[in-house]
Amino acid sequence: MTMILERPADGNLREQVLRHVRAEIIAGEAAPGTMYSVPSLAATLGISTTPVREALLELARGGLIEPMRNRGFKVVTPTLAQLRNLFDIREILELNAAEIVALKRRKDLSELRRIADHVAETVERGSILDYLEADRAFHHALTEQADNELLTEMVMSLRGKMRLYGIASDPGKERQRESVAEHYRIIELAEIGDVDGLRQVLKHHIRSWEPIFTDALLKVTRETKAKGLRR
C-alpha cells in the first residue's frame, strides 16, 4: 500500500493519526484486506508507536479494522446490508437533529458558514481526504447546534462507520460539487426555522450518495472475492 499520510503537526497525534487513517479507509484508499502495521505506520509518520496503536485500537472498536495476531490490523470488508442500515439510521438521527436546530432558529451560524466555505475550497482543489474532513466538520457543527451531546456522538459515530467508496469517481466528484450548494441551503433553512424545508434538503443531501456508494461497494466486493479465488 502506498501511504498518503504525512507526519502530523503539533497537537494530539493520536487524534490526527485516527482522522487520517479513518479517511483512507472510508474513502476506499485502503481497500478491504489492507494491513496496517503499528511499527511501519509509526516509522512512516516519524512518531512513536503509542499514538498509532491507540488510534488503530479505536478504529478497531468502531469496526473499520480488526486486529490480526502478530500482523497488525486488517481493513474489514463491509457489506451492502451494513451500508443500507447506516443510511437508514443516519437519516432518522440527522433529520431529527436538524429539526431541533431549525426549531431553535439560531441567529448566528457564522461558524457553519466558515466551515461550508472550507468544504467548497477543498472541492475546488480536488482534495478528497480534505473534503472528507471538512464535510465531517460541517455536519458535526450542525448537529452540535441541537445541544444534545449524545445525539451528536451517535451521528458522528455512524458517519465514521460508513464506507464512502466511489467518492473519488466522476459521479462522486459531481456529487461533492452539488453538496457544496446544499450546505449553504441547509444553513439558510436552519436560520429561518423552516423545519420541513430543512428535513427535505438534508434527506436529499444524505440519500443522493446512496447509489454512488452502493455501486462502488458492489464493485469492490466483486474484486475482493475475485482476489480470494485467485489465491
GULOGU-169642 format. One record per residue: residue in three letters; y, x, z of N, C-alpha, C, O in turn. Coordinates in steps of 0.001 Angstrom, whole numbers, padded with zeros to 6 digits, always signed. Layout:
<pts>
alaYXZYXZYXZYXZ
...
</pts>
This chain:
<pts>
met-001201+000839+000000+000000+000000+000000+001247+000870+000000+001309+001845+000750
thr+002218+000555-000800+003484+001282-000825+004424+000690+000208+004779-000486+000128
met+004827+001498+001174+005688+001000+002232+007111+000813+001721+007630+001649+000981
ile+007731-000281+002117+009104-000543+001710+010045-000461+002906+011251-000671+002773
leu+009481-000151+004086+010307-000084+005272+011027+001250+005361+010535+002269+004876
glu+012178+001234+005976+012900+002453+006292+012990+002547+007805+012770+001567+008517
arg+013314+003733+008283+013391+003881+009731+014444+002927+010288+015577+002912+009807
pro+014079+002119+011311+015037+001181+011878+016240+001890+012474+016132+003005+012985
ala+017377+001236+012404+018581+001789+013013+018493+001625+014527+017509+001102+015048
asp+019527+002076+015221+019539+001939+016671+019407+000471+017051+019831-000413+016306
gly+018815+000219+018215+018642-001149+018670+017209-001370+019101+016501-000423+019445
asn+016791-002599+019083+015443-002949+019504+014462-002605+018396+014329-003351+017426
leu+013781-001487+018536+012866-001034+017489+011712-002003+017291+011319-002286+016159
arg+011173-002506+018381+010051-003444+018258+010450-004654+017430+009708-005074+016542
glu+011615-005215+017717+012070-006404+017002+012333-006098+015536+012037-006918+014667
gln+012881-004932+015259+013167-004575+013873+011882-004348+013076+011775-004769+011924
val+010910-003678+013699+009622-003485+013029+008957-004835+012792+008411-005086+011717
leu+009004-005701+013799+008399-007029+013677+009009-007795+012512+008288-008383+011706
arg+010344-007789+012420+011019-008537+011355+010618-008020+009980+010325-008804+009077
his+010605-006712+009824+010306-006135+008513+008858-006376+008094+008592-006752+006952
val+007925-006160+009017+006513-006352+008676+006232-007827+008419+005503-008175+007490
arg+006815-008693+009248+006632-010130+009039+007162-010539+007669+006525-011324+006967
ala+008323-010016+007286+008889-010345+005977+007979-009868+004855+007800-010573+003862
glu+007402-008680+005000+006467-008172+003992+005284-009111+003816+004855-009400+002699
ile+004763-009584+004953+003560-010416+004906+003859-011788+004327+003164-012239+003417
ile+004887-012460+004843+005125-013826+004398+005626-013882+002959+005452-014895+002281
ala+006251-012797+002487+006712-012767+001095+005609-012351+000134+005782-012417-001083
gly+004465-011919+000684+003357-011512-000176+003410-010055-000592+002583-009611-001389
glu+004382-009290-000061+004431-007858-000354+003176-007174+000193+002660-006225-000398
ala+002703-007672+001324+001446-007197+001905+000408-008286+001664+000426-009318+002335
ala-000482-008069+000729-001460-009079+000328-002518-009279+001405-002686-008421+002271
pro-003238-010410+001363-004348-010622+002290-005322-009449+002234-005685-008978+001156
gly-005736-008989+003406-006648-007857+003471-005960-006522+003647-006612-005527+003964
thr-004640-006482+003447-003890-005240+003649-004030-004776+005097-003945-005582+006023
met-004244-003479+005288-004400-002919+006626-003105-002241+007081-002488-001490+006326
tyr-002711-002512+008305-001594-001825+008948-002152-000928+010042-002805-001406+010970
ser-001900+000355+009936-002314+001322+010948-001113+001664+011818-000052+002019+011305
val-001277+001558+013122-000170+001852+014030+000344+003281+013851+001548+003469+013678
pro-000531+004301+013887-000031+005674+013713+000635+005904+012356+001668+006568+012272
ser+000039+005350+011292+000600+005559+009953+001960+004897+009802+002889+005487+009251
leu+002071+003658+010297+003340+002945+010193+004409+003633+011035+005557+003752+010608
ala+004034+004084+012227+004988+004781+013090+005468+006073+012429+006650+006411+012495
ala+004538+006792+011789+004911+008039+011114+005836+007768+009936+006790+008510+009703
thr+005550+006707+009200+006388+006341+008056+007812+006030+008496+008776+006393+007822
leu+007932+005351+009640+009246+004949+010137+009918+006035+010966+011116+005962+011240
gly+009149+007039+011363+009725+008108+012163+010021+007699+013586+010980+008180+014191
ile+009189+006799+014134+009381+006335+015509+008067+006465+016265+007039+006810+015682
ser+008102+006191+017558+006892+006285+018368+005965+005114+018060+006366+004135+017429
thr+004730+005231+018512+003747+004179+018229+003942+002939+019094+003480+001858+018729
thr+004617+003075+020232+004729+001943+021164+005401+000713+020556+004810-000366+020599
pro+006618+000821+019987+007232-000382+019403+006448-000925+018217+006448-002133+017979
val+005782-000053+017471+004979-000510+016331+003789-001313+016829+003504-002392+016310
arg+003094-000795+017829+001938-001507+018376+002354-002860+018953+001676-003865+018738
glu+003462-002883+019679+003939-004134+020274+004280-005158+019195+003972-006342+019338
ala+004914-004706+018118+005284-005614+017025+004042-006180+016346+003976-007377+016069
leu+003064-005332+016079+001851-005791+015402+001036-006721+016292+000429-007671+015797
leu+001015-006464+017587+000307-007355+018502+000957-008738+018527+000266-009755+018598
glu+002292-008768+018470+002978-010068+018443+002669-010822+017153+002469-012037+017179
leu+002628-010115+016032+002274-010755+014765+000831-011242+014791+000508-012263+014184
ala-000032-010520+015487-001424-010950+015620-001510-012227+016445-002301-013117+016133
arg-000703-012320+017494-000687-013540+018299-000204-014721+017478-000602-015860+017725
gly+000655-014453+016501+001156-015518+015635+000211-015870+014504+000454-016831+013774
gly-000864-015109+014344-001874-015439+013350-001673-014842+011968-002435-015146+011050
leu-000654-013990+011799-000417-013399+010481-001362-012234+010201-001743-011996+009055
ile-001736-011514+011249-002660-010391+011112-003711-010501+012204-003545-011246+013169
glu-004802-009747+012041-005839-009735+013063-006268-008297+013336-006341-007484+012414
pro-006552-007978+014605-006951-006608+014940-008351-006300+014418-009256-007128+014517
met-008517-005112+013868-009809-004635+013385-010157-003378+014184-009429-002386+014139
arg-011242-003425+014895-011611-002341+015808-011592-000976+015111-012240-000767+014085
asn-010831-000065+015701-010725+001323+015230-010148+001458+013816-010272+002515+013196
arg-009523+000399+013308-008971+000461+011955-007493+000090+011904-006744+000631+011090
gly-007078-000814+012754-005702-001266+012719-005630-002780+012703-006383-003451+013410
phe-004729-003318+011900-004528-004764+011811-004598-005193+010346-003979-004578+009478
lys-005353-006243+010088-005543-006723+008722-004769-008017+008495-004778-008910+009342
val-004098-008114+007344-003374-009330+006986-004379-010451+006736-005300-010310+005933
val-004184-011559+007435-005102-012695+007357-004886-013470+006060-003756-013613+005593
thr-005966-013961+005490-005875-014789+004282-005527-016220+004675-006297-016848+005402
pro-004393-016761+004221-004017-018137+004566-004802-019140+003729-005413-018777+002725
thr-004783-020393+004144-005463-021446+003391-004450-022482+002919-003351-022589+003462
leu-004838-023237+001908-003969-024287+001381-003733-025365+002434-002634-025911+002531
ala-004757-025670+003216-004614-026682+004266-003583-026246+005301-002781-027058+005763
gln-003604-024977+005660-002621-024458+006612-001205-024571+006062-000278-024935+006786
leu-001041-024258+004784+000279-024350+004163+000785-025789+004182+001941-026040+004522
arg-000080-026732+003816+000313-028145+003801+000678-028619+005203+001666-029330+005388
asn-000118-028226+006181+000159-028629+007557+001495-028078+008041+002245-028770+008731
leu+001788-026842+007681+003056-026241+008081+004239-026975+007468+005247-027194+008140
phe+004128-027354+006209+005206-028120+005577+005401-029458+006286+006533-029868+006542
asp+004304-030134+006602+004392-031443+007259+005072-031341+008624+005963-032127+008945
ile+004640-030364+009421+005194-030232+010770+006635-029733+010723+007479-030176+011503
arg+006911-028806+009799+008286-028327+009662+009226-029476+009317+010318-029583+009875
glu+008802-030326+008402+009663-031444+008012+009985-032325+009215+011137-032708+009418
ile+008977-032643+010002+009181-033504+011165+010165-032870+012149+011130-033509+012568
leu+009920-031629+012508+010733-030972+013529+012137-030633+013039+013113-030856+013755
glu+012245-030097+011825+013558-029668+011339+014461-030852+011025+015672-030773+011233
leu+013895-031942+010531+014713-033131+010289+015158-033753+011602+016270-034272+011701
asn+014302-033704+012602+014677-034215+013916+015804-033376+014514+016757-033912+015081
ala+015686-032062+014382+016740-031179+014884+018055-031429+014150+019119-031469+014766
ala+017974-031595+012837+019176-031832+012036+019851-033144+012427+021078-033231+012457
glu+019050-034153+012724+019613-035440+013142+020399-035281+014440+021487-035837+014587
ile+019847-034526+015369+020548-034275+016630+021871-033559+016372+022900-033906+016952
val+021831-032561+015496+023042-031800+015167+024098-032711+014551+025272-032638+014911
ala+023679-033570+013623+024623-034474+012962+025252-035438+013962+026445-035729+013880
leu+024464-035928+014892+024981-036868+015886+025994-036205+016815+026879-036872+017352
lys+025865-034907+017002+026815-034178+017848+028145-033942+017129+029175-033728+017769
arg+028113-033984+015786+029317-033820+014962+030128-032594+015396+031290-032702+015788
arg+029497-031456+015314+030156-030199+015662+031362-029968+014750+031282-030169+013539
lys+032459-029550+015335+033675-029319+014555+033793-027879+014063+034462-027608+013065
asp+033145-026967+014765+033249-025560+014381+031871-025008+014034+031099-024625+014913
leu+031581-024975+012750+030320-024405+012268+030613-023157+011435+029936-022869+010448
ser+031644-022429+011866+032061-021242+011118+030964-020177+011079+030831-019456+010090
glu+030181-020078+012152+029105-019089+012166+028039-019436+011124+027491-018553+010464
leu+027757-020727+010985+026810-021156+009950+027338-020824+008563+026582-020398+007691
arg+028631-021019+008361+029227-020690+007060+029159-019184+006793+028908-018758+005665
arg+029380-018399+007821+029298-016950+007658+027888-016544+007230+027719-015707+006344
ile+026882-017140+007862+025503-016807+007511+025173-017323+006113+024474-016654+005351
ala+025676-018516+005773+025446-019062+004428+026040-018137+003370+025453-017943+002305
asp+027202-017571+003666+027813-016601+002744+026915-015374+002581+026770-014834+001484
his+026323-014949+003681+025435-013777+003632+024183-014085+002811+023716-013243+002045
val+023640-015297+002975+022483-015708+002166+022841-015633+000682+022077-015101-000124
ala+023998-016165+000338+024446-016152-001057+024560-014729-001584+024217-014453-002734
glu+025042-013831-000737+025209-012432-001141+023858-011764-001391+023722-010962-002316
thr+022859-012091-000569+021527-011492-000768+020884-011990-002058+020182-011242-002738
val+021128-013250-002389+020595-013796-003645+021265-013117-004830+020612-012798-005823
glu+022559-012901-004720+023306-012227-005784+022773-010808-006002+022681-010345-007139
arg+022426-010127-004921+021890-008769-005017+020431-008746-005453+019935-007722-005922
gly+019748-009869-005299+018344-009922-005680+017416-009270-004675+016325-008825-005033
ser+017837-009209-003417+017011-008610-002367+016188-009689-001678+016718-010473-000890
ile+014893-009729-001973+014028-010772-001429+013932-010680+000092+014097-011683+000786
leu+013665-009484+000609+013489-009344+002050+014783-009623+002811+014748-010204+003896
asp+015919-009219+002257+017201-009532+002901+017467-011035+002852+018010-011607+003797
tyr+017080-011671+001743+017229-013123+001638+016404-013820+002715+016883-014752+003361
leu+015172-013375+002910+014304-013988+003912+014919-013888+005300+014908-014859+006058
glu+015452-012726+005634+016063-012539+006947+017315-013397+007100+017530-014002+008150
ala+018140-013451+006056+019377-014233+006124+019079-015726+006178+019719-016464+006927
asp+018112-016168+005390+017738-017582+005389+017165-017977+006745+017458-019056+007262
arg+016356-017106+007311+015791-017362+008637+016914-017474+009673+016881-018342+010545
ala+017905-016584+009565+019037-016609+010495+019825-017913+010361+020287-018467+011358
phe+019976-018401+009124+020709-019653+008906+020012-020812+009605+020650-021584+010321
his+018719-020932+009400+018001-022076+009969+017838-021948+011484+017729-022950+012190
his+017822-020726+011969+017810-020530+013422+019136-021004+014013+019157-021718+015016
ala+020238-020603+013387+021557-021000+013875+021762-022511+013767+022363-023125+014648
leu+021261-023106+012685+021381-024554+012505+020622-025298+013594+021154-026225+014206
thr+019383-024897+013836+018559-025575+014835+019121-025382+016236+019018-026278+017074
glu+019710-024227+016497+020310-023970+017812+021418-024963+018135+021692-025229+019305
gln+022057-025513+017104+023134-026478+017323+022633-027757+017986+023434-028552+018478
ala+021313-027963+018004+020740-029146+018656+020666-028974+020170+020364-029920+020897
asp+020945-027749+020642+020939-027456+022083+019601-027775+022743+019552-028330+023841
asn+018529-027419+022064+017181-027635+022606+016378-026360+022351+015870-026148+021249
glu+016269-025524+023364+015635-024219+023191+014181-024335+022747+013724-023558+021909
leu+013454-025299+023303+012044-025460+022943+011900-025867+021487+011023-025370+020781
leu+012764-026774+021039+012724-027213+019647+013027-026041+018713+012354-025857+017699
thr+014035-025257+019059+014374-024084+018243+013210-023105+018191+012886-022575+017129
glu+012586-022868+019332+011441-021949+019398+010293-022437+018522+009666-021644+017820
met+010017-023736+018561+008923-024296+017770+009212-024199+016273+008341-023820+015489
val+010434-024542+015885+010811-024492+014469+010700-023073+013930+010140-022857+012855
met+011226-022111+014665+011214-020735+014183+009813-020143+014192+009483-019307+013350
ser+008993-020570+015135+007602-020118+015156+006867-020603+013918+006115-019845+013306
leu+007076-021851+013547+006429-022404+012352+006911-021703+011091+006117-021394+010203
arg+008205-021454+011016+008741-020760+009841+008163-019350+009733+007962-018840+008631
gly+007899-018726+010875+007336-017385+010872+005882-017323+010458+005382-016253+010111
lys+005195-018456+010490+003781-018507+010105+003594-018807+008620+002526-018536+008070
met+004601-019354+007969+004448-019814+006584+004488-018660+005593+005398-017832+005627
arg+003485-018611+004703+003461-017590+003656+004305-018073+002479+004060-019146+001927
leu+005279-017289+002111+006207-017666+001052+005820-017013-000268+006666-016477-000983
tyr+004529-017066-000579+004051-016490-001830+004736-017190-003002+004843-018416-003029
gly+005191-016413-003950+005874-016980-005106+007380-016930-004992+008086-017305-005928
ile+007885-016470-003850+009335-016462-003670+010016-015469-004607+011192-015630-004933
ala+009281-014443-005041+009854-013445-005953+009592-013764-007419+010001-013010-008302
ser+008905-014886-007683+008646-015303-009063+009916-015876-009679+010907-016081-008978
asp+009897-016133-010971+011072-016731-011618+011418-018089-011005+012588-018332-010710
pro+010432-018993-010801+010756-020262-010137+011276-020037-008713+012149-020764-008240
gly+010727-019020-008036+011174-018724-006685+012612-018240-006649+013376-018629-005766
lys+012986-017400-007594+014358-016900-007658+015338-018025-007994+016447-018073-007461
glu+014921-018919-008875+015766-020070-009205+015945-020960-007981+017032-021478-007727
arg+014861-021130-007230+014918-021951-006021+015830-021301-004975+016530-022001-004243
gln+015824-019994-004904+016738-019297-003994+018186-019638-004332+018991-019929-003447
arg+018505-019597-005622+019881-019897-006045+020253-021336-005686+021376-021601-005259
glu+019316-022255-005858+019576-023653-005502+019794-023803-003999+020622-024600-003558
ser+019048-023036-003227+019133-023165-001770+020498-022749-001236+020929-023225-000185
val+021176-021866-001955+022500-021416-001519+023463-022599-001436+024135-022789-000422
ala+023528-023386-002499+024411-024556-002515+023983-025576-001466+024824-026232-000851
glu+022675-025706-001264+022172-026664-000279+022594-026288+001134+022849-027167+001958
his+022669-025009+001421+023109-024582+002752+024525-025080+003040+024800-025594+004124
tyr+025411-024925+002072+026791-025385+002275+026846-026910+002411+027641-027440+003187
arg+026007-027601+001660+025965-029062+001753+025439-029500+003118+025927-030475+003689
ile+024457-028789+003633+023918-029084+004960+025015-028957+006014+025121-029795+006909
ile+025820-027921+005906+026914-027717+006860+027919-028861+006776+028351-029388+007802
glu+028291-029245+005560+029263-030327+005366+028769-031631+005986+029524-032324+006667
leu+027510-031960+005750+026950-033212+006261+026826-033190+007777+027007-034215+008434
ala+026517-032018+008334+026430-031896+009791+027801-032099+010424+027915-032730+011474
glu+028831-031571+009793+030187-031671+010340+030688-033107+010378+031364-033505+011326
ile+030360-033887+009350+030862-035266+009305+029911-036246+009976+030212-037435+010074
gly+028763-035754+010439+027827-036611+011154+027048-037566+010277+026655-038641+010731
asp+026818-037195+009026+026056-038042+008100+024561-037789+008315+023971-036918+007676
val+023959-038560+009219+022557-038353+009590+021630-038550+008404+020797-037691+008117
asp+021767-039677+007712+020872-039978+006593+021019-038958+005471+020032-038496+004899
gly+022271-038615+005165+022506-037638+004104+021931-036280+004446+021345-035612+003594
leu+022100-035874+005695+021593-034574+006127+020073-034538+006089+019483-033551+005650
arg+019447-035599+006542+017978-035650+006515+017466-035573+005075+016479-034891+004795
gln+018139-036273+004171+017713-036285+002769+017842-034900+002136+016924-034434+001462
val+018976-034251+002353+019200-032924+001767+018246-031900+002371+017697-031065+001651
leu+018045-031955+003676+017177-030980+004323+015714-031183+003923+014971-030214+003762
lys+015307-032435+003764+013931-032687+003309+013713-032078+001926+012695-031433+001677
his+014672-032287+001035+014588-031684-000301+014597-030162-000189+013863-029475-000899
his+015427-029647+000703+015564-028202+000902+014226-027581+001306+013883-026486+000860
ile+013489-028275+002139+012190-027781+002604+011111-027997+001557+010401-027061+001190
arg+010986-029225+001077+009852-029603+000231+009917-029026-001184+008885-028916-001847
ser+011094-028661-001652+011194-028124-003012+010483-026783-003152+010171-026346-004259
trp+010232-026139-002021+009484-024880-002061+007974-025106-002162+007238-024208-002572
glu+007519-026283-001796+006069-026506-001651+005268-026228-002919+004268-025514-002841
pro+005656-026758-004094+004855-026466-005294+004858-024991-005671+003867-024488-006199
ile+005957-024294-005408+006034-022859-005721+005069-022078-004841+004299-021251-005330
phe+005116-022345-003542+004235-021631-002615+002775-022001-002847+001889-021153-002744
thr+002529-023274-003161+001154-023731-003374+000531-023053-004585-000584-022535-004510
asp+001249-023058-005696+000724-022422-006919+000449-020940-006689-000583-020419-007111
ala+001378-020266-006017+001214-018829-005776+000054-018554-004825-000681-017584-005007
leu-000113-019405-003808-001211-019217-002863-002555-019413-003545-003501-018670-003281
leu-002647-020404-004418-003892-020621-005156-004234-019400-006003-005398-019011-006102
lys-003219-018799-006612-003439-017600-007426-003912-016440-006560-004852-015730-006921
val-003259-016249-005415-003643-015168-004503-005061-015377-003997-005832-014424-003885
thr-005403-016621-003693-006749-016928-003200-007804-016589-004242-008843-016014-003919
arg-007530-016949-005498-008478-016624-006579-008631-015110-006726-009742-014604-006889
glu-007517-014399-006668-007559-012943-006821-008304-012289-005662-009056-011334-005858
thr-008092-012806-004457-008769-012248-003285-010272-012455-003378-011051-011560-003051
lys-010677-013643-003825-012109-013922-003980-012721-013045-005063-013841-012554-004917
ala-011980-012850-006151-012486-012020-007251-012687-010578-006793-013666-009935-007173
lys-011764-010070-005979-011903-008708-005462-013124-008598-004567-013833-007592-004583
gly-013363-009658-003777-014518-009649-002893-015826-009632-003655-016790-008995-003231
leu-015863-010335-004788-017081-010378-005600-017356-009046-006272-018510-008702-006527
arg-016286-008284-006563-016466-007006-007248-016923-005890-006311-017359-004830-006760
arg-016817-006141-004997-017194-005094-004044-018712-005055-003848-019214-004235-003079
</pts>
